Amino acid sequence: MENTVTYFTPKEARKTLPLVKRIVADILKEGKDVRALASVLDGDPGEHPEVRKRITLLQTYIDELNEIGCYYKDWNFDIGLVDFPSVIEGEEVLLCWRSDEEEIIYYHREEDGFAGRKPIPPEYLD
């Protein structure tokens, strides 16, 4: 089965944001809970039934984002970073949103990552 990429316009990505925000809030909560639980367990925390249950739940949330067509990128579970594939000025890029941002206003090339974020040109915003 071939994976096809869904490209979002900034407007389309913004329409998904209410749902994405709820899913990311769940991911951040579960991720922090898993880290806290793992830090107090003896042995391999990955073998603990509660940790495994929460990791499965985390994967379910991440799969929900993937089904929408965006990708979760914050594996420390600190800032809730999500990328949306897009095309800006003829180039494949990623619209970039953090959970502490109200709207999607930045993008970056894949190879530049979060550090290379730039404001989305105004003509793409509405």
N, CA, C and O atoms as CSV, one atom per row, in Angstrom:
chain,resi,resn,atom,element,x,y,z
A,1,MET,N,N,0.835,-1.180,0.000
A,1,MET,CA,C,0.000,0.000,0.000
A,1,MET,C,C,0.882,1.246,0.000
A,1,MET,O,O,1.783,1.371,0.829
A,2,GLU,N,N,0.630,2.141,-0.903
A,2,GLU,CA,C,1.460,3.333,-1.061
A,2,GLU,C,C,0.971,4.455,-0.154
A,2,GLU,O,O,-0.229,4.710,-0.056
A,3,ASN,N,N,1.912,5.122,0.508
A,3,ASN,CA,C,1.574,6.286,1.326
A,3,ASN,C,C,1.572,7.522,0.450
A,3,ASN,O,O,2.549,7.800,-0.246
A,4,THR,N,N,0.493,8.252,0.481
A,4,THR,CA,C,0.449,9.510,-0.246
A,4,THR,C,C,0.454,10.640,0.768
A,4,THR,O,O,-0.142,10.537,1.840
A,5,VAL,N,N,1.124,11.698,0.416
A,5,VAL,CA,C,1.230,12.848,1.309
A,5,VAL,C,C,0.053,13.780,1.050
A,5,VAL,O,O,-0.281,14.071,-0.099
A,6,THR,N,N,-0.565,14.240,2.115
A,6,THR,CA,C,-1.595,15.258,2.017
A,6,THR,C,C,-0.913,16.600,2.184
A,6,THR,O,O,-0.256,16.844,3.196
A,7,TYR,N,N,-1.064,17.474,1.195
A,7,TYR,CA,C,-0.500,18.818,1.305
A,7,TYR,C,C,-1.602,19.764,1.768
A,7,TYR,O,O,-2.712,19.762,1.236
A,8,PHE,N,N,-1.273,20.556,2.752
A,8,PHE,CA,C,-2.202,21.519,3.324
A,8,PHE,C,C,-1.870,22.917,2.842
A,8,PHE,O,O,-0.697,23.281,2.752
A,9,THR,N,N,-2.880,23.698,2.534
A,9,THR,CA,C,-2.664,25.133,2.450
A,9,THR,C,C,-2.674,25.626,3.892
A,9,THR,O,O,-3.208,24.938,4.761
A,10,PRO,N,N,-2.104,26.787,4.173
A,10,PRO,CA,C,-2.199,27.290,5.547
A,10,PRO,C,C,-3.648,27.367,6.039
A,10,PRO,O,O,-3.923,27.079,7.204
A,11,LYS,N,N,-4.561,27.750,5.166
A,11,LYS,CA,C,-5.975,27.844,5.547
A,11,LYS,C,C,-6.534,26.462,5.921
A,11,LYS,O,O,-7.255,26.335,6.910
A,12,GLU,N,N,-6.206,25.433,5.138
A,12,GLU,CA,C,-6.668,24.079,5.441
A,12,GLU,C,C,-6.069,23.576,6.756
A,12,GLU,O,O,-6.763,22.957,7.563
A,13,ALA,N,N,-4.789,23.845,6.965
A,13,ALA,CA,C,-4.147,23.418,8.214
A,13,ALA,C,C,-4.807,24.094,9.406
A,13,ALA,O,O,-5.031,23.462,10.438
A,14,ARG,N,N,-5.117,25.378,9.265
A,14,ARG,CA,C,-5.768,26.111,10.355
A,14,ARG,C,C,-7.137,25.537,10.697
A,14,ARG,O,O,-7.553,25.562,11.855
A,15,LYS,N,N,-7.844,25.016,9.683
A,15,LYS,CA,C,-9.160,24.412,9.944
A,15,LYS,C,C,-9.039,23.172,10.820
A,15,LYS,O,O,-9.965,22.854,11.566
A,16,THR,N,N,-7.909,22.462,10.740
A,16,THR,CA,C,-7.720,21.254,11.547
A,16,THR,C,C,-7.248,21.581,12.958
A,16,THR,O,O,-7.259,20.715,13.832
A,17,LEU,N,N,-6.837,22.816,13.183
A,17,LEU,CA,C,-6.166,23.171,14.434
A,17,LEU,C,C,-6.979,22.887,15.698
A,17,LEU,O,O,-6.388,22.415,16.669
A,18,PRO,N,N,-8.291,23.141,15.758
A,18,PRO,CA,C,-9.009,22.806,16.994
A,18,PRO,C,C,-8.876,21.326,17.377
A,18,PRO,O,O,-8.673,21.002,18.547
A,19,LEU,N,N,-8.991,20.431,16.387
A,19,LEU,CA,C,-8.830,19.012,16.655
A,19,LEU,C,C,-7.379,18.685,16.990
A,19,LEU,O,O,-7.112,17.941,17.934
A,20,VAL,N,N,-6.448,19.232,16.228
A,20,VAL,CA,C,-5.019,18.988,16.471
A,20,VAL,C,C,-4.640,19.446,17.883
A,20,VAL,O,O,-3.889,18.759,18.575
A,21,LYS,N,N,-5.150,20.586,18.306
A,21,LYS,CA,C,-4.844,21.093,19.656
A,21,LYS,C,C,-5.306,20.111,20.734
A,21,LYS,O,O,-4.585,19.872,21.703
A,22,ARG,N,N,-6.501,19.541,20.572
A,22,ARG,CA,C,-7.010,18.582,21.568
A,22,ARG,C,C,-6.148,17.317,21.603
A,22,ARG,O,O,-5.814,16.807,22.672
A,23,ILE,N,N,-5.796,16.825,20.414
A,23,ILE,CA,C,-4.969,15.610,20.352
A,23,ILE,C,C,-3.598,15.872,20.958
A,23,ILE,O,O,-3.094,15.047,21.721
A,24,VAL,N,N,-2.986,17.010,20.630
A,24,VAL,CA,C,-1.662,17.334,21.170
A,24,VAL,C,C,-1.718,17.507,22.684
A,24,VAL,O,O,-0.780,17.109,23.375
A,25,ALA,N,N,-2.775,18.081,23.209
A,25,ALA,CA,C,-2.915,18.205,24.672
A,25,ALA,C,C,-2.919,16.810,25.312
A,25,ALA,O,O,-2.304,16.602,26.357
A,26,ASP,N,N,-3.615,15.860,24.679
A,26,ASP,CA,C,-3.624,14.480,25.187
A,26,ASP,C,C,-2.240,13.848,25.085
A,26,ASP,O,O,-1.802,13.159,26.006
A,27,ILE,N,N,-1.547,14.081,23.966
A,27,ILE,CA,C,-0.195,13.531,23.790
A,27,ILE,C,C,0.740,14.081,24.865
A,27,ILE,O,O,1.490,13.325,25.482
A,28,LEU,N,N,0.699,15.389,25.088
A,28,LEU,CA,C,1.584,16.001,26.091
A,28,LEU,C,C,1.298,15.455,27.482
A,28,LEU,O,O,2.228,15.172,28.237
A,29,LYS,N,N,0.026,15.305,27.829
A,29,LYS,CA,C,-0.332,14.784,29.151
A,29,LYS,C,C,0.174,13.354,29.308
A,29,LYS,O,O,0.838,13.035,30.295
A,30,GLU,N,N,-0.134,12.500,28.349
A,30,GLU,CA,C,0.293,11.104,28.443
A,30,GLU,C,C,1.813,10.978,28.428
A,30,GLU,O,O,2.378,10.194,29.191
A,31,GLY,N,N,2.476,11.744,27.566
A,31,GLY,CA,C,3.934,11.692,27.487
A,31,GLY,C,C,4.589,12.074,28.810
A,31,GLY,O,O,5.529,11.423,29.264
A,32,LYS,N,N,4.079,13.136,29.415
A,32,LYS,CA,C,4.626,13.558,30.719
A,32,LYS,C,C,4.327,12.525,31.793
A,32,LYS,O,O,5.170,12.261,32.650
A,33,ASP,N,N,3.126,11.932,31.757
A,33,ASP,CA,C,2.780,10.895,32.732
A,33,ASP,C,C,3.671,9.671,32.579
A,33,ASP,O,O,4.097,9.089,33.576
A,34,VAL,N,N,3.959,9.271,31.337
A,34,VAL,CA,C,4.834,8.117,31.096
A,34,VAL,C,C,6.233,8.407,31.629
A,34,VAL,O,O,6.840,7.561,32.285
A,35,ARG,N,N,6.741,9.603,31.347
A,35,ARG,CA,C,8.075,9.965,31.849
A,35,ARG,C,C,8.112,9.950,33.370
A,35,ARG,O,O,9.066,9.442,33.959
A,36,ALA,N,N,7.092,10.498,34.010
A,36,ALA,CA,C,7.049,10.530,35.477
A,36,ALA,C,C,6.959,9.113,36.046
A,36,ALA,O,O,7.658,8.780,37.003
A,37,LEU,N,N,6.111,8.294,35.464
A,37,LEU,CA,C,5.953,6.923,35.931
A,37,LEU,C,C,7.244,6.136,35.736
A,37,LEU,O,O,7.676,5.420,36.639
A,38,ALA,N,N,7.859,6.263,34.571
A,38,ALA,CA,C,9.100,5.533,34.282
A,38,ALA,C,C,10.221,5.931,35.234
A,38,ALA,O,O,11.085,5.116,35.557
A,39,SER,N,N,10.205,7.191,35.684
A,39,SER,CA,C,11.289,7.657,36.555
A,39,SER,C,C,11.222,7.065,37.961
A,39,SER,O,O,12.221,7.081,38.681
A,40,VAL,N,N,10.069,6.544,38.362
A,40,VAL,CA,C,9.954,5.990,39.716
A,40,VAL,C,C,9.912,4.460,39.735
A,40,VAL,O,O,9.864,3.859,40.808
A,41,LEU,N,N,9.929,3.834,38.577
A,41,LEU,CA,C,9.859,2.372,38.515
A,41,LEU,C,C,11.246,1.750,38.546
A,41,LEU,O,O,12.211,2.305,38.020
A,42,ASP,N,N,11.318,0.577,39.179
A,42,ASP,CA,C,12.556,-0.197,39.153
A,42,ASP,C,C,12.564,-1.061,37.892
A,42,ASP,O,O,11.512,-1.406,37.355
A,43,GLY,N,N,13.762,-1.402,37.432
A,43,GLY,CA,C,13.887,-2.279,36.271
A,43,GLY,C,C,13.561,-1.549,34.979
A,43,GLY,O,O,13.708,-0.330,34.878
A,44,ASP,N,N,13.117,-2.319,33.992
A,44,ASP,CA,C,12.805,-1.786,32.669
A,44,ASP,C,C,11.381,-1.236,32.672
A,44,ASP,O,O,10.425,-2.010,32.710
A,45,PRO,N,N,11.222,0.103,32.633
A,45,PRO,CA,C,9.861,0.653,32.689
A,45,PRO,C,C,9.001,0.224,31.504
A,45,PRO,O,O,7.774,0.197,31.605
A,46,GLY,N,N,9.638,-0.111,30.380
A,46,GLY,CA,C,8.891,-0.545,29.212
A,46,GLY,C,C,8.161,-1.862,29.407
A,46,GLY,O,O,7.279,-2.211,28.622
A,47,GLU,N,N,8.520,-2.586,30.440
A,47,GLU,CA,C,7.863,-3.863,30.742
A,47,GLU,C,C,6.703,-3.699,31.719
A,47,GLU,O,O,5.922,-4.631,31.917
A,48,HIS,N,N,6.587,-2.541,32.321
A,48,HIS,CA,C,5.525,-2.301,33.308
A,48,HIS,C,C,4.186,-2.167,32.579
A,48,HIS,O,O,4.093,-1.423,31.603
A,49,PRO,N,N,3.144,-2.880,33.040
A,49,PRO,CA,C,1.856,-2.857,32.335
A,49,PRO,C,C,1.250,-1.451,32.200
A,49,PRO,O,O,0.674,-1.132,31.160
A,50,GLU,N,N,1.368,-0.619,33.220
A,50,GLU,CA,C,0.802,0.738,33.147
A,50,GLU,C,C,1.544,1.591,32.122
A,50,GLU,O,O,0.928,2.368,31.393
A,51,VAL,N,N,2.865,1.444,32.068
A,51,VAL,CA,C,3.649,2.183,31.079
A,51,VAL,C,C,3.273,1.708,29.672
A,51,VAL,O,O,3.082,2.529,28.774
A,52,ARG,N,N,3.168,0.404,29.477
A,52,ARG,CA,C,2.811,-0.123,28.159
A,52,ARG,C,C,1.424,0.353,27.733
A,52,ARG,O,O,1.206,0.686,26.568
A,53,LYS,N,N,0.490,0.382,28.681
A,53,LYS,CA,C,-0.872,0.849,28.380
A,53,LYS,C,C,-0.844,2.313,27.923
A,53,LYS,O,O,-1.503,2.681,26.950
A,54,ARG,N,N,-0.086,3.126,28.625
A,54,ARG,CA,C,-0.014,4.556,28.288
A,54,ARG,C,C,0.725,4.793,26.970
A,54,ARG,O,O,0.364,5.692,26.210
A,55,ILE,N,N,1.748,4.000,26.697
A,55,ILE,CA,C,2.469,4.126,25.422
A,55,ILE,C,C,1.543,3.740,24.268
A,55,ILE,O,O,1.571,4.371,23.212
A,56,THR,N,N,0.728,2.712,24.466
A,56,THR,CA,C,-0.246,2.332,23.450
A,56,THR,C,C,-1.237,3.473,23.209
A,56,THR,O,O,-1.584,3.766,22.064
A,57,LEU,N,N,-1.686,4.107,24.276
A,57,LEU,CA,C,-2.600,5.245,24.157
A,57,LEU,C,C,-1.923,6.404,23.423
A,57,LEU,O,O,-2.524,7.037,22.555
A,58,LEU,N,N,-0.670,6.671,23.781
A,58,LEU,CA,C,0.099,7.712,23.095
A,58,LEU,C,C,0.171,7.428,21.592
A,58,LEU,O,O,-0.021,8.329,20.775
A,59,GLN,N,N,0.446,6.183,21.237
A,59,GLN,CA,C,0.538,5.817,19.823
A,59,GLN,C,C,-0.798,6.030,19.117
A,59,GLN,O,O,-0.826,6.420,17.950
A,60,THR,N,N,-1.901,5.777,19.813
A,60,THR,CA,C,-3.227,6.009,19.243
A,60,THR,C,C,-3.412,7.483,18.908
A,60,THR,O,O,-3.921,7.818,17.838
A,61,TYR,N,N,-3.002,8.368,19.818
A,61,TYR,CA,C,-3.110,9.811,19.561
A,61,TYR,C,C,-2.230,10.232,18.383
A,61,TYR,O,O,-2.650,11.017,17.533
A,62,ILE,N,N,-1.020,9.706,18.343
A,62,ILE,CA,C,-0.096,10.053,17.260
A,62,ILE,C,C,-0.647,9.546,15.923
A,62,ILE,O,O,-0.531,10.222,14.901
A,63,ASP,N,N,-1.243,8.360,15.939
A,63,ASP,CA,C,-1.878,7.825,14.731
A,63,ASP,C,C,-3.024,8.724,14.270
A,63,ASP,O,O,-3.231,8.896,13.069
A,64,GLU,N,N,-3.767,9.299,15.217
A,64,GLU,CA,C,-4.850,10.223,14.855
A,64,GLU,C,C,-4.293,11.419,14.080
A,64,GLU,O,O,-4.867,11.834,13.073
A,65,LEU,N,N,-3.173,11.969,14.553
A,65,LEU,CA,C,-2.555,13.084,13.822
A,65,LEU,C,C,-2.118,12.650,12.430
A,65,LEU,O,O,-2.319,13.374,11.455
A,66,ASN,N,N,-1.520,11.467,12.341
A,66,ASN,CA,C,-1.081,10.959,11.039
A,66,ASN,C,C,-2.261,10.784,10.088
A,66,ASN,O,O,-2.132,11.035,8.890
A,67,GLU,N,N,-3.407,10.356,10.611
A,67,GLU,CA,C,-4.600,10.197,9.777
A,67,GLU,C,C,-5.074,11.544,9.235
A,67,GLU,O,O,-5.567,11.619,8.110
A,68,ILE,N,N,-4.929,12.594,10.019
A,68,ILE,CA,C,-5.275,13.940,9.562
A,68,ILE,C,C,-4.317,14.361,8.445
A,68,ILE,O,O,-4.694,15.102,7.537
A,69,GLY,N,N,-3.072,13.879,8.525
A,69,GLY,CA,C,-2.063,14.208,7.517
A,69,GLY,C,C,-0.916,15.029,8.066
A,69,GLY,O,O,-0.068,15.496,7.304
A,70,CYS,N,N,-0.876,15.213,9.382
A,70,CYS,CA,C,0.221,15.974,10.000
A,70,CYS,C,C,1.042,15.045,10.885
A,70,CYS,O,O,0.669,13.895,11.118
A,71,TYR,N,N,2.171,15.565,11.374
A,71,TYR,CA,C,3.139,14.721,12.066
A,71,TYR,C,C,3.561,15.334,13.393
A,71,TYR,O,O,3.897,16.516,13.469
A,72,TYR,N,N,3.539,14.518,14.428
A,72,TYR,CA,C,3.983,14.957,15.745
A,72,TYR,C,C,5.505,14.877,15.800
A,72,TYR,O,O,6.086,13.886,15.359
A,73,LYS,N,N,6.169,15.926,16.347
A,73,LYS,CA,C,7.625,15.996,16.288
A,73,LYS,C,C,8.327,16.211,17.631
A,73,LYS,O,O,9.553,16.318,17.654
A,74,ASP,N,N,7.612,16.278,18.729
A,74,ASP,CA,C,8.232,16.614,20.021
A,74,ASP,C,C,8.301,15.386,20.920
A,74,ASP,O,O,7.387,15.132,21.705
A,75,TRP,N,N,9.384,14.629,20.805
A,75,TRP,CA,C,9.479,13.367,21.547
A,75,TRP,C,C,9.911,13.550,22.996
A,75,TRP,O,O,9.995,12.575,23.743
A,76,ASN,N,N,10.188,14.791,23.404
A,76,ASN,CA,C,10.399,15.077,24.828
A,76,ASN,C,C,9.089,15.452,25.513
A,76,ASN,O,O,9.028,15.559,26.738
A,77,PHE,N,N,8.047,15.649,24.717
A,77,PHE,CA,C,6.720,16.007,25.213
A,77,PHE,C,C,6.743,17.303,26.009
A,77,PHE,O,O,6.108,17.415,27.059
A,78,ASP,N,N,7.486,18.282,25.493
A,78,ASP,CA,C,7.606,19.579,26.152
A,78,ASP,C,C,6.783,20.669,25.473
A,78,ASP,O,O,6.113,21.451,26.147
A,79,ILE,N,N,6.832,20.726,24.123
A,79,ILE,CA,C,6.216,21.867,23.436
A,79,ILE,C,C,5.120,21.478,22.456
A,79,ILE,O,O,4.474,22.364,21.897
A,80,GLY,N,N,4.887,20.206,22.226
A,80,GLY,CA,C,3.817,19.797,21.333
A,80,GLY,C,C,3.973,20.320,19.924
A,80,GLY,O,O,3.143,21.098,19.454
A,81,LEU,N,N,5.011,19.910,19.254
A,81,LEU,CA,C,5.339,20.398,17.915
A,81,LEU,C,C,4.694,19.518,16.842
A,81,LEU,O,O,4.808,18.293,16.879
A,82,VAL,N,N,4.011,20.167,15.877
A,82,VAL,CA,C,3.345,19.445,14.797
A,82,VAL,C,C,3.710,20.092,13.462
A,82,VAL,O,O,3.724,21.317,13.339
A,83,ASP,N,N,4.005,19.252,12.458
A,83,ASP,CA,C,4.296,19.714,11.106
A,83,ASP,C,C,3.191,19.261,10.158
A,83,ASP,O,O,2.667,18.152,10.268
A,84,PHE,N,N,2.847,20.155,9.215
A,84,PHE,CA,C,1.846,19.890,8.182
A,84,PHE,C,C,2.535,20.031,6.824
A,84,PHE,O,O,3.034,21.113,6.515
A,85,PRO,N,N,2.581,18.983,6.004
A,85,PRO,CA,C,3.178,19.128,4.675
A,85,PRO,C,C,2.434,20.193,3.867
A,85,PRO,O,O,1.208,20.290,3.922
A,86,SER,N,N,3.195,20.985,3.121
A,86,SER,CA,C,2.610,22.063,2.340
A,86,SER,C,C,3.532,22.379,1.171
A,86,SER,O,O,4.620,21.817,1.045
A,87,VAL,N,N,3.073,23.288,0.322
A,87,VAL,CA,C,3.902,23.813,-0.762
A,87,VAL,C,C,3.821,25.329,-0.679
A,87,VAL,O,O,2.741,25.911,-0.780
A,88,ILE,N,N,4.971,25.961,-0.495
A,88,ILE,CA,C,5.069,27.422,-0.433
A,88,ILE,C,C,6.086,27.843,-1.487
A,88,ILE,O,O,7.202,27.325,-1.530
A,89,GLU,N,N,5.694,28.772,-2.324
A,89,GLU,CA,C,6.565,29.286,-3.386
A,89,GLU,C,C,7.159,28.153,-4.228
A,89,GLU,O,O,8.331,28.185,-4.603
A,90,GLY,N,N,6.310,27.139,-4.519
A,90,GLY,CA,C,6.709,26.028,-5.371
A,90,GLY,C,C,7.602,24.987,-4.721
A,90,GLY,O,O,8.073,24.072,-5.396
A,91,GLU,N,N,7.842,25.109,-3.436
A,91,GLU,CA,C,8.750,24.195,-2.737
A,91,GLU,C,C,7.990,23.414,-1.667
A,91,GLU,O,O,7.173,23.975,-0.938
A,92,GLU,N,N,8.271,22.106,-1.582
A,92,GLU,CA,C,7.678,21.300,-0.517
A,92,GLU,C,C,8.277,21.742,0.808
A,92,GLU,O,O,9.497,21.768,0.976
A,93,VAL,N,N,7.400,22.092,1.751
A,93,VAL,CA,C,7.824,22.577,3.065
A,93,VAL,C,C,6.912,21.970,4.127
A,93,VAL,O,O,6.005,21.195,3.821
A,94,LEU,N,N,7.168,22.332,5.359
A,94,LEU,CA,C,6.329,21.908,6.467
A,94,LEU,C,C,5.817,23.141,7.204
A,94,LEU,O,O,6.600,23.950,7.703
A,95,LEU,N,N,4.494,23.273,7.265
A,95,LEU,CA,C,3.916,24.289,8.135
A,95,LEU,C,C,4.164,23.810,9.553
A,95,LEU,O,O,4.007,22.623,9.840
A,96,CYS,N,N,4.541,24.695,10.429
A,96,CYS,CA,C,5.040,24.306,11.742
A,96,CYS,C,C,4.231,24.996,12.840
A,96,CYS,O,O,4.108,26.221,12.852
A,97,TRP,N,N,3.680,24.203,13.760
A,97,TRP,CA,C,2.877,24.749,14.857
A,97,TRP,C,C,3.338,24.158,16.172
A,97,TRP,O,O,3.620,22.963,16.267
A,98,ARG,N,N,3.414,25.014,17.193
A,98,ARG,CA,C,3.710,24.604,18.572
A,98,ARG,C,C,2.462,24.803,19.412
A,98,ARG,O,O,1.654,25.689,19.135
A,99,SER,N,N,2.305,23.984,20.432
A,99,SER,CA,C,1.092,24.029,21.248
A,99,SER,C,C,0.912,25.341,21.998
A,99,SER,O,O,-0.185,25.618,22.483
A,100,ASP,N,N,1.956,26.156,22.106
A,100,ASP,CA,C,1.809,27.450,22.785
A,100,ASP,C,C,1.520,28.583,21.795
A,100,ASP,O,O,1.533,29.755,22.172
A,101,GLU,N,N,1.259,28.237,20.529
A,101,GLU,CA,C,0.942,29.230,19.504
A,101,GLU,C,C,-0.545,29.159,19.174
A,101,GLU,O,O,-1.116,28.072,19.083
A,102,GLU,N,N,-1.164,30.316,18.996
A,102,GLU,CA,C,-2.598,30.369,18.698
A,102,GLU,C,C,-2.915,29.885,17.293
A,102,GLU,O,O,-3.927,29.217,17.078
A,103,GLU,N,N,-2.056,30.218,16.336
A,103,GLU,CA,C,-2.306,29.907,14.937
A,103,GLU,C,C,-1.056,29.302,14.296
A,103,GLU,O,O,0.021,29.280,14.892
A,104,ILE,N,N,-1.225,28.820,13.080
A,104,ILE,CA,C,-0.101,28.317,12.292
A,104,ILE,C,C,0.407,29.494,11.463
A,104,ILE,O,O,-0.252,29.928,10.518
A,105,ILE,N,N,1.582,30.005,11.823
A,105,ILE,CA,C,2.113,31.178,11.123
A,105,ILE,C,C,3.550,30.984,10.633
A,105,ILE,O,O,4.143,31.901,10.064
A,106,TYR,N,N,4.108,29.793,10.854
A,106,TYR,CA,C,5.483,29.526,10.452
A,106,TYR,C,C,5.570,28.295,9.562
A,106,TYR,O,O,4.686,27.438,9.564
A,107,TYR,N,N,6.647,28.230,8.810
A,107,TYR,CA,C,6.963,27.050,8.012
A,107,TYR,C,C,8.476,26.895,7.971
A,107,TYR,O,O,9.222,27.804,8.334
A,108,HIS,N,N,8.913,25.718,7.521
A,108,HIS,CA,C,10.346,25.478,7.314
A,108,HIS,C,C,10.519,24.368,6.291
A,108,HIS,O,O,9.625,23.550,6.075
A,109,ARG,N,N,11.682,24.358,5.672
A,109,ARG,CA,C,12.031,23.230,4.811
A,109,ARG,C,C,12.358,22.052,5.716
A,109,ARG,O,O,12.809,22.241,6.846
A,110,GLU,N,N,12.135,20.844,5.228
A,110,GLU,CA,C,12.375,19.669,6.060
A,110,GLU,C,C,13.815,19.641,6.571
A,110,GLU,O,O,14.062,19.352,7.742
A,111,GLU,N,N,14.762,19.945,5.680
A,111,GLU,CA,C,16.174,19.865,6.086
A,111,GLU,C,C,16.572,20.968,7.063
A,111,GLU,O,O,17.587,20.841,7.749
A,112,ASP,N,N,15.794,22.046,7.139
A,112,ASP,CA,C,16.117,23.142,8.070
A,112,ASP,C,C,15.549,22.903,9.468
A,112,ASP,O,O,16.062,23.443,10.448
A,113,GLY,N,N,14.515,22.112,9.561
A,113,GLY,CA,C,13.914,21.808,10.850
A,113,GLY,C,C,13.369,23.030,11.567
A,113,GLY,O,O,13.284,24.124,11.009
A,114,PHE,N,N,13.003,22.806,12.824
A,114,PHE,CA,C,12.385,23.847,13.644
A,114,PHE,C,C,13.241,25.110,13.706
A,114,PHE,O,O,12.711,26.221,13.698
A,115,ALA,N,N,14.553,24.945,13.768
A,115,ALA,CA,C,15.461,26.105,13.873
A,115,ALA,C,C,15.375,27.002,12.640
A,115,ALA,O,O,15.727,28.180,12.710
A,116,GLY,N,N,14.913,26.463,11.517
A,116,GLY,CA,C,14.831,27.234,10.289
A,116,GLY,C,C,13.447,27.813,10.011
A,116,GLY,O,O,13.144,28.179,8.875
A,117,ARG,N,N,12.611,27.897,11.039
A,117,ARG,CA,C,11.248,28.412,10.837
A,117,ARG,C,C,11.262,29.848,10.332
A,117,ARG,O,O,12.057,30.679,10.768
A,118,LYS,N,N,10.351,30.109,9.395
A,118,LYS,CA,C,10.173,31.457,8.840
A,118,LYS,C,C,8.674,31.759,8.838
A,118,LYS,O,O,7.858,30.838,8.792
A,119,PRO,N,N,8.310,33.030,8.887
A,119,PRO,CA,C,6.883,33.367,8.796
A,119,PRO,C,C,6.317,32.975,7.429
A,119,PRO,O,O,6.969,33.153,6.400
A,120,ILE,N,N,5.112,32.448,7.434
A,120,ILE,CA,C,4.424,32.124,6.185
A,120,ILE,C,C,4.164,33.440,5.449
A,120,ILE,O,O,3.654,34.387,6.047
A,121,PRO,N,N,4.508,33.513,4.158
A,121,PRO,CA,C,4.250,34.760,3.417
A,121,PRO,C,C,2.758,35.132,3.500
A,121,PRO,O,O,1.889,34.266,3.400
A,122,PRO,N,N,2.475,36.437,3.683
A,122,PRO,CA,C,1.091,36.882,3.885
A,122,PRO,C,C,0.126,36.422,2.798
A,122,PRO,O,O,-1.037,36.139,3.087
A,123,GLU,N,N,0.593,36.342,1.546
A,123,GLU,CA,C,-0.312,35.959,0.463
A,123,GLU,C,C,-0.803,34.520,0.583
A,123,GLU,O,O,-1.756,34.147,-0.101
A,124,TYR,N,N,-0.173,33.690,1.443
A,124,TYR,CA,C,-0.613,32.312,1.652
A,124,TYR,C,C,-1.547,32.174,2.840
A,124,TYR,O,O,-2.116,31.105,3.060
A,125,LEU,N,N,-1.713,33.238,3.605
A,125,LEU,CA,C,-2.471,33.118,4.847
A,125,LEU,C,C,-3.978,33.254,4.682
A,125,LEU,O,O,-4.723,32.678,5.474
A,126,ASP,N,N,-4.453,33.990,3.691
A,126,ASP,CA,C,-5.920,34.056,3.504
A,126,ASP,C,C,-6.328,34.389,2.112
A,126,ASP,O,O,-7.521,34.474,1.822
